[in-house]
Amino acid sequence: MKGIFQFLKHGSRRTPTPTRVILDAVASAVPDYPWFGIVEGDELQQGDIFENSHVYFPTDDLTPVAEKLTLKWEERDLIVVSQSCDLAKDQKNIDQVSLCPLWRLSEFKSGHLLSKIENLEKVRKGQMPRYHMIASSNISGFEREIRVIDLQLVYSLPVSLLRAKAAKEKHLRLLPPYREHLSQSFARVFMRVGLPIDIPKFAKN
C-alpha cells in the first residue's frame, strides 16, 4: 500500500518519454483559428456581420412611370460578401456593398427545408451550394448560435451607410480562413455552368 501512495505522489514527476515530448510539441505548435473577432470603427471587410440591418424591397405595384416610389423594409442580419480590397477607404469608385442574409438555426421552423437535420448536415458539408454555414460564437456579449448564410439573396447598401453603422457599434467579423471559405462558396454559386449535353451516369450492369 505504501508503494501505491509513493507512485501516486511521485509518478507524475517522471521524465517525459520522447514520444510524449514530441506530441506535446506538436500540440503546442498547432495554431488557434478562432472563427470571429470583435471589430469597432468604420473600417469594412468581407465577413463583417451587421445585425438588425434594414433591407428594402419594391412593392408589387411598382411601375416604371411612377413618380413616387414606395418601398417595404425588413430587419435582417447581414454579412458582407464584397471583397475587402474593394472596401478600402482609398477605393473612391466603390459606393455599394454586397451583403447576404444569415439565419439562426432556431429560425428554421418545421416545414422549412433547413429544419431537417439531414439537410443541415448537407449544408455543413458544402453539398447545398445556395447555403453556407458558420459556427456559433461564444465571445462574451456576442454569443450567437450556428447560422446559415443564403448566398442567392444578395442585397446592396451604400458604403457610407455601413461605415456609419460600423462606427456606432461593435460587431462580429468572420476571420481567416473561414472568411476565404465563405468567399469560395459565394463564388461557386455564380460560377456554376450547366452543360447542354452531360456525360451519362455510370450504372451497374
NORQUIHU-V390147 format. One record per pair of residues at least 12 apart in sequence whose ideal C-beta (glycine too) atoms are under 6 Angstrom apart, sorted by the first residue. I is the first residue (numbers start at 1). J is the second residue. D is the distance in whole Angstrom. If there is no record, write none. Layout:
I&J&D, I&J&D
This chain:
35&135&5, 35&178&5, 36&137&5, 36&172&5, 37&173&5, 37&175&5, 38&170&6, 39&171&6, 39&173&5, 40&170&5, 42&163&4, 42&166&5, 42&167&4, 44&87&4, 44&162&6, 45&84&4, 46&80&5, 46&83&6, 46&84&5, 46&179&6, 47&173&5, 47&174&3, 47&179&4, 48&80&4, 48&173&5, 49&79&5, 49&171&6, 49&172&4, 50&78&5, 50&165&6, 51&77&5, 52&75&5, 53&76&6, 53&78&5, 54&73&5, 55&74&6, 55&76&5, 55&155&5, 56&71&4, 56&73&5, 57&72&5, 76&101&5, 77&102&5, 78&99&4, 78&101&6, 79&100&6, 79&102&5, 79&149&6, 80&97&6, 80&99&6, 81&98&5, 81&100&5, 81&186&5, 82&97&5, 82&98&5, 95&159&6, 96&156&5, 97&157&5, 97&159&6, 97&162&5, 98&154&6, 98&156&6, 99&155&5, 100&149&5, 100&150&6, 100&151&6, 100&154&6, 101&150&5, 101&153&5, 102&147&5, 102&149&5, 103&148&5, 104&145&5, 104&147&6, 105&145&6, 105&146&5, 129&188&6, 129&189&5, 130&151&6, 130&152&5, 131&148&5, 132&149&4, 132&151&6, 132&182&6, 132&185&4, 133&148&5, 134&147&6, 142&172&6, 151&186&5, 151&189&5
